[in-house]
Amino acid sequence: MVTVAEQRSHTLSPGPASVAEVMAEWQRLAEEGELLDFKVVPTGFTPLDDILNGGLRPGELAVLGGPYGVGKTVFGLQAARNVALADERAKALYICYEHDRTHLLARLLCLESVEQGRRPGTDGDGDGPMDYDLTMRKLAALTGGPTGASNLFFTLRNDARYANLLRALRRYGDRLILVRASGATTGLDEINAWIEAARTPGTESVLVVVDYIQKIAVDRGDYRDEDEITTALMHGLKEMALTQQVQMLAIAAADRPSLKGQRMRFADMRGSSAMQYETDIGLIMNNKFDIVSREHLIYNRSEAQTMRNLVVLTMEKNRAGRNAVDLEYVFDAPHFRFQANGEFVRDRLIDGKVVLE
């Protein structure tokens, strides 16, 4: 089987080529249907995709960082789901070092129960209460009987109110691949092999989400410290994105000193120097309540409370467009989702953590 890297070896191999030669190669790839360099994959979040000039491109490495519990895994899994749902020619590979596959499926069930028209607190038509959105607590109750998980899917299949949920899962179920990775054994070679396996005939794009970078297995005896390890991993992920021509979103852990109350910045990521150089797109998440200017909290306490459910997504690096942009999204934590339609932040943000006196 000829790999994508082998198909594009002439275009991607190091060395010179005249503009005329590149134009001829471009024409050949276009005629053969292999010119995927401009195949933009939307993340499904607005206005983020507008800032990204449509979405993520093949060969790009995006890194998403932020403090613990801010919603990085939720965002990554939802983006993977959005890509697989929106395009039948696209696949998404979610490589997770933190959770097993059944837990990720449970998160998708909670998400879809809301996304498919079952808004919490309404009956779908907005004219009364309802209790059909799924949460982890409700899933646990449904799977707690003697038939276990089979009881859950029997219930969903035989309840018309969940028809849209199951229909959505069927639409992308074969193209969203959940991978349980091990920090002891799953390295870059394994990730590369999974990408190759995902590239079946008819697949035009593959979004690869790695959750998270610092968990990727390496032979630590080859490196002096964590910075060297992160540098090697960043080089490997970027090279993989280029040679495989996939869109890659990697989640990064914060450096420990940065978790002491300051606003998270891209420089706070472990191995930040390598990330700043290798990354095409650098995104940082912060809870809005923690980073908004004091006057917005003191003079309007009710608004301050609503900010606890808002996450600020900051574009700190963007090789394809604007950067230094702050966007905000509503975080629906019980259903493991963000509202896809966000807004530009209009409130003043500060770098230090806000403390109400």
C-alpha positions in Angstrom: 0.0 0.0 0.0 1.4 3.4 -1.0 1.3 5.8 1.9 0.3 9.5 1.6 3.9 10.4 2.5 5.2 8.3 -0.4 2.6 9.7 -2.8 3.8 13.2 -2.0 7.5 12.4 -1.6 8.5 14.6 -4.5 6.6 17.6 -3.3 7.6 17.3 0.3 11.2 16.1 0.0 14.0 18.5 1.0 15.7 20.3 -1.8 15.2 23.1 -4.4 12.5 23.3 -7.1 11.9 26.2 -9.5 8.5 28.0 -9.5 7.8 26.4 -12.9 8.4 22.9 -11.5 6.2 23.6 -8.5 3.5 24.8 -10.9 3.7 21.6 -12.9 3.6 19.5 -9.8 0.5 21.5 -8.6 -1.2 20.8 -11.9 -0.4 17.1 -11.8 -1.7 16.7 -8.2 -4.9 18.6 -9.1 -5.6 16.4 -12.1 -5.0 13.3 -9.9 -7.2 14.6 -7.1 -4.3 14.7 -4.7 -4.1 18.4 -4.2 -5.4 18.5 -0.6 -3.1 21.3 0.7 -6.0 23.7 0.6 -8.6 21.4 2.0 -9.8 23.4 5.0 -11.5 21.5 7.8 -13.7 23.7 10.0 -13.6 23.1 13.7 -17.4 23.8 14.0 -16.8 26.7 16.4 -17.6 30.3 15.4 -16.0 32.9 15.2 -12.9 30.7 15.7 -13.2 29.3 12.1 -13.5 32.8 10.8 -10.2 33.8 12.6 -8.6 30.6 11.1 -9.8 31.7 7.6 -12.1 28.7 7.4 -10.5 26.2 9.8 -7.5 23.9 10.0 -5.3 23.1 7.0 -3.3 19.9 6.1 0.1 20.0 7.7 -0.9 22.4 10.4 -0.1 21.8 14.1 -2.5 23.5 16.5 -1.8 23.4 20.2 -4.4 24.0 22.9 -3.4 24.7 26.4 -5.0 25.9 29.6 -5.3 25.2 33.4 -6.8 22.0 34.7 -10.5 21.6 34.4 -11.1 24.5 32.0 -12.4 22.2 29.2 -9.5 21.3 26.9 -10.5 17.7 26.5 -14.2 18.7 26.0 -13.1 21.1 23.3 -10.9 18.6 21.5 -13.4 15.8 21.5 -16.2 18.2 20.4 -14.0 19.5 17.5 -13.3 15.9 16.4 -17.0 15.1 16.5 -17.8 18.3 14.6 -15.3 17.4 11.8 -16.6 13.8 11.4 -20.3 14.9 11.5 -19.9 17.7 9.0 -18.2 15.9 6.1 -18.6 12.2 5.0 -15.1 12.4 3.4 -13.5 13.4 6.7 -12.3 11.3 9.6 -11.2 12.3 13.1 -8.8 10.4 15.3 -9.0 11.2 19.0 -6.0 9.8 20.7 -6.5 10.0 24.5 -4.0 9.3 27.2 -6.4 10.3 30.0 -9.7 8.4 29.5 -10.8 5.1 28.2 -13.1 4.7 25.1 -16.3 4.0 27.0 -15.9 7.2 29.0 -15.4 9.2 25.8 -18.5 7.6 24.3 -20.4 8.6 27.4 -19.3 12.2 26.9 -20.5 12.0 23.3 -23.9 10.7 24.4 -24.3 13.6 26.9 -23.3 16.1 24.2 -25.6 14.7 21.5 -28.6 14.6 23.9 -28.4 18.4 23.9 -27.0 19.1 20.4 -29.9 17.2 18.8 -32.6 19.6 20.1 -33.0 18.4 23.7 -32.1 21.6 25.5 -31.8 21.2 29.3 -35.0 22.5 31.0 -37.3 22.4 27.9 -39.1 19.7 26.0 -37.4 20.6 22.7 -40.1 23.0 21.7 -39.3 25.5 24.5 -42.8 25.3 26.0 -42.2 23.3 29.2 -39.8 21.3 31.4 -38.2 18.1 30.3 -35.8 15.6 31.7 -34.4 13.8 28.6 -31.0 15.4 28.3 -28.3 12.9 29.4 -25.7 13.5 32.1 -23.2 11.1 33.6 -25.5 10.6 36.6 -28.4 9.6 34.3 -26.2 7.3 32.3 -25.0 5.6 35.5 -28.6 5.0 36.5 -29.4 3.5 33.1 -26.4 1.2 33.1 -26.7 0.3 36.8 -29.2 -2.6 36.3 -28.4 -6.2 35.7 -28.2 -5.8 32.0 -25.6 -3.0 32.3 -24.7 -1.1 29.1 -27.1 -3.2 27.0 -29.9 -1.7 29.0 -28.8 1.8 28.1 -28.8 1.2 24.4 -32.1 -0.7 24.6 -33.6 2.3 26.3 -32.3 4.8 23.8 -33.3 2.7 20.8 -36.9 2.2 22.1 -37.5 5.9 23.1 -38.4 8.1 20.2 -37.1 11.1 22.1 -33.6 9.8 21.5 -34.0 9.1 17.8 -32.0 12.2 16.8 -29.2 11.3 19.2 -28.7 7.9 17.7 -29.1 9.2 14.2 -26.3 11.6 14.8 -24.0 8.9 16.2 -24.7 6.7 13.2 -23.8 9.6 10.8 -20.2 9.8 12.1 -19.8 6.6 14.1 -17.5 4.9 11.6 -15.4 8.1 11.0 -14.7 9.2 14.6 -12.1 6.9 15.9 -11.5 6.8 19.7 -8.0 5.6 20.6 -7.0 4.6 24.1 -3.3 5.5 24.4 -0.8 4.5 27.0 1.8 6.8 28.4 4.1 3.8 28.8 3.9 2.3 25.3 2.1 4.7 22.9 4.7 6.8 21.1 5.0 8.8 17.9 5.4 5.6 15.8 2.1 4.2 17.0 0.3 7.5 16.3 1.8 7.6 12.8 0.5 4.0 12.2 -3.0 4.9 13.3 -3.0 7.8 11.0 -2.0 5.6 8.1 -4.8 3.1 9.0 -7.4 5.9 9.1 -6.5 6.9 5.5 -8.9 4.5 3.7 -10.1 5.1 0.1 -12.4 8.1 -0.1 -11.0 9.8 3.0 -10.0 13.3 2.0 -9.0 14.7 5.4 -8.1 13.4 8.8 -8.1 15.5 12.0 -5.8 14.1 14.6 -6.4 15.2 18.2 -3.7 14.2 20.8 -4.7 14.5 24.4 -2.1 15.2 25.6 1.4 16.0 24.3 3.4 15.4 27.5 1.9 11.9 27.9 3.3 10.6 24.6 5.7 7.7 25.4 9.4 8.4 24.8 12.7 6.8 25.8 13.5 9.3 28.6 17.1 8.0 28.7 17.7 9.8 25.4 17.0 13.3 26.9 18.3 15.5 29.6 15.1 17.1 30.9 11.4 17.7 30.2 12.2 20.6 27.8 14.2 18.3 25.5 11.5 15.7 25.6 8.8 18.2 24.7 11.0 19.7 21.9 11.4 16.2 20.4 7.7 15.5 20.6 6.8 18.8 19.0 9.3 18.2 16.2 7.7 14.8 15.7 4.1 15.9 15.7 4.9 18.8 13.3 6.8 16.5 10.9 3.9 13.9 11.1 1.4 16.6 10.2 3.4 17.7 7.2 4.3 14.3 5.8 0.9 12.8 6.4 -0.9 16.0 5.4 -3.3 15.8 8.3 -4.8 18.5 10.5 -3.4 18.1 14.0 -4.7 19.5 17.3 -2.5 18.7 20.3 -3.5 19.4 23.9 -0.7 20.6 26.2 -0.2 20.6 29.9 0.7 23.7 31.8 4.0 24.2 33.6 3.5 23.8 37.3 4.6 27.3 38.4 2.0 28.8 36.1 -0.8 27.2 38.0 -0.5 29.6 41.0 -3.2 32.1 40.0 -1.9 33.9 37.0 -3.7 34.1 33.6 -2.5 31.2 31.5 -0.4 32.1 28.6 1.2 30.1 25.8 4.6 30.6 27.5 3.3 28.7 30.5 3.1 25.4 28.6 5.7 22.8 29.4 8.5 23.1 26.9 7.1 26.4 25.7 10.0 27.4 23.6 9.6 24.4 21.3 5.8 25.0 21.2 6.2 28.6 20.2 8.4 27.7 17.3 6.8 24.5 16.0 3.2 25.5 16.5 1.2 27.0 13.6 -1.8 27.8 15.8 -1.5 28.5 19.5 -4.7 28.5 21.6 -5.1 29.1 25.3 -8.2 28.6 27.4 -9.0 30.5 30.7 -12.1 30.7 32.8 -13.4 34.2 32.2 -14.2 34.8 35.9 -10.5 34.4 36.7 -9.2 36.9 34.1 -11.8 39.6 33.7 -11.0 43.0 35.0 -12.2 43.8 38.6 -14.8 46.4 37.7 -16.9 43.8 35.8 -17.2 41.8 39.0 -17.7 44.4 41.7 -20.4 46.4 40.1 -22.5 43.6 38.7 -22.4 40.5 40.9 -25.0 38.6 38.9 -23.0 39.0 35.7 -19.9 37.9 37.6 -21.6 34.6 38.4 -22.5 34.0 34.8 -18.8 34.5 33.9 -18.0 31.3 35.8 -19.6 29.4 32.9 -17.7 31.3 30.2 -14.3 30.2 28.8 -12.0 32.7 27.0 -10.2 31.1 24.1 -7.2 33.3 23.2 -5.5 33.0 19.8 -1.9 33.7 20.7 -0.3 32.5 17.5 -1.8 32.1 14.0 0.4 31.8 11.0 -2.6 31.9 8.7 -4.2 35.0 10.0 -5.0 37.2 13.0 -3.7 36.5 16.4 -4.0 38.2 19.8 -7.8 37.6 19.6 -10.0 36.8 22.6 -13.1 34.7 22.0 -15.6 33.5 24.6 -17.8 30.4 24.7 -20.4 29.1 27.1 -19.2 25.9 28.8 -21.9 23.4 29.4 -19.9 21.2 31.8 -22.7 18.6 32.7 -23.1 17.7 29.0 -19.4 18.0 28.1 -19.9 20.6 25.4 -19.3 24.2 24.5 -22.0 26.2 22.7 -20.6 26.3 19.2 -21.5 30.0 18.6 -19.1 32.1 20.6 -18.5 35.9 20.7 -15.6 38.2 20.7 -14.7 39.3 24.3 -15.7 42.9 24.9 -14.9 43.1 28.6 -11.4 44.2 29.7 -9.2 41.3 30.7 -6.2 41.4 32.9 -3.2 39.1 33.4 -3.4 38.6 37.2 -6.1 36.5 38.8 -9.1 38.5 40.1 -9.8 38.2 43.8 -13.1 39.5 45.2 -12.8 41.2 48.5 
